[in-house]
Amino acid sequence: MITATQAPERYLEAFEEFNRRAGRQPAWLRSIREEAFAQFSEAGFPTTHDEDWRFTNVSAIAQTPFDLAVAGAAVSAKELGRFDTAGFACLLVFVNGNFAPHLSRIPVLAKGVTVVSLADAIAQDPAALEPHLTRYLNTRRDAFCALNTAFIEDGAFVHVPRNTVVEQPVYLLYVSTPGEHPYMTNPRNLIVVEQGSQVAVVEDYVSLGPGVAFSNTATELVAGDNAVVSHTMIVREDTQAYNVSTLRIQQGRSANVATHSVLLGGALVRNNVHPVLAGEGGECLINGLFIGVGRQHLDNYMLVEHASPHCGSRQFYNGILSGQSHGVFHGRIIVHKDAQKTDAKQTNRNLLLSDDAQIDTKPQLEIYADDVKCTHGATIGKLEAEALFYARSRGLDEASARHLLLLAFANECLDRMPEGAVRDHLERLIMESLPSAISSTGTQSAEIARSWEEVG
C-alpha cells in the first residue's frame, strides 16, 4: 500500500479513485504509475529552497484542494471558434483533459502516420507505446513529472514512420471549462518521429472562462536519426489557472528539433524544456516569448544536455513584463565529457514596462569537455527613449509608438519560425496580447536598464 509522506492526503485519495475508474491497464504501465506516485509522495511539491525552483513559489498549487477533472463537460464547436483554429486541418480537442472526438478532425495523413488519443492507444495498441511512453522523463528529479506519470490517462499519441513527411501541422487544443471547484488535469503526449521523417506539432492550452484549474502536462518527443521536428507550446489560459508543462526531447543522430514557446496567459505558468542531444551532429533550437501582465508569474526553465559530439543548440527567449508581473528565465546548458565540438548559445532579453514588473534571469553553463564553443548572456531594460521619440516624430501617438516597438521586439521570436500557418497564427495571438501589456504599464522610472554578457 502506498503512503503519502509529504504529498497532501487528498492526492492519495485521488490516486486510489483514479485507479478504481481507470479499469484494465497494461501491467507495465500500472507498475510505472505506482512507482511515480510513490516518488511524488516521498518528495512532495518543490519549494524555493530547491535550486531549480528558487524564483517560483508553488504553494498556491500545493495548498489548493484540486479534484480530478471528470469527463462530460459540454462544449460546442461554436464556443471554440474564438481560439482561431479553423485553419488547421488536423485538430485534436481535449476538454478538461479528455479527448473530444466530436470537436476534433483527423484527416487521412501520410501513409502509416498515427494521430490518436493516448487513451485509445493504451486501450487498443499498448505495445506501440511501451518502448517510449514514460521512458524519458525523470520522475525522481521533478515532482510534477512524477504526478503527471502517476495520473496518465489521456493526451495525444503521434507516430510518424520512417522517411515520411507530414505536410499539415498536428494541432492539440486543451480546453479548460469553468468549474464550481478547483480541478486538476494531467495531459500526457507522446510524439515519436522515426528516422528521416518530418512533422510539426502544436500544443495550445486555453480556458473557456474563469475558474481555478491546474493543468500539469508532460510531453515526450522522440526524434530519430535525421528527423526534422517542430514543436510549439502556447499557453493562454485564464488568470486563475495554473499551468506546469514539461517537454522532454530525445534526439538521435543528426536530428533537427525546433521548439517554440509563447506564454500569454495564466496565473502561474512554468514552462520546462529539456532536450537531450544523444546522437552525434544533432541541432536544437529553443525559442520563446513570454508576455506578462497584471500579477502573472511566467517561469521558463531550460535544461539542454549535450551528450554527443558535434552538436549545436541555440536558446533565444524574449520577455515583456508589465504591471506587477514576474518573469523567470533559468537556462542551463550541460556539456558532458564526451560531447566535444559542442556549439551552444543562450540569450535572454527582457523589457520591463513598469516599476513593479520583475525578471529573474539565470544563464548557466556546466562544461565537462575541453573542445567546445559556448556563450550565454542576458539583458534587462526598458523601451528606448530615442526609438520611442523617433516613432512619435513620425506622427504616431504614444500608445501606437509603444505598440510598434514592442511588436518589433516580439517579432524576433517569430522571425526564427518557418513561414506558414503556425507562424501566422502566433502573430495574430501576439498582436492581440500586446495592447494588454501596454495598457498595464503603470509608471516607469527614468532609468532601470541593466545588461551583462558572460562568455564561457
Secondary structure, 3 states (H helix, E strand, C coil): CCCCCCCCHHHHHHHHHHHHHHCCCCHHHHHHHHHHHHHHHHHCCCCCCCHHHCCCCCHHHHHCCCEECCCCCCCCCCHHHHHCCCCCCEEEEEECCEECHHHCECCCCCCCCEEEEHHHHHHHCHHHHCCCCCCCCCCCCCHHHHHHHHCCCCCEEEEECCCCECCCCEEEEEEECCCCCCEEECCEEEEEECCCCEEEEEEEEEECCCCCEEEEEEEEEEECCCCEEEEEEEEECCCCCEEEEEEEEEECCCCEEEEEEEECCCCEEEEEEEEEECCCCCEEEEEEEEEECCCCEEEEEEEEEECCCCCEEEEEEEEEECCCCEEEEEEEEEECCCCCCEEEEEEEEEEECCCCCEEEEEEEEEECCCCEEEEEEEEEECCCHHHHHHHHHCCCCHHHHHHHHHHHHHHHHHCCCCCCHHHHHHHHHHHHHHHHHHHCCCCCCCCCCEEEEEEC
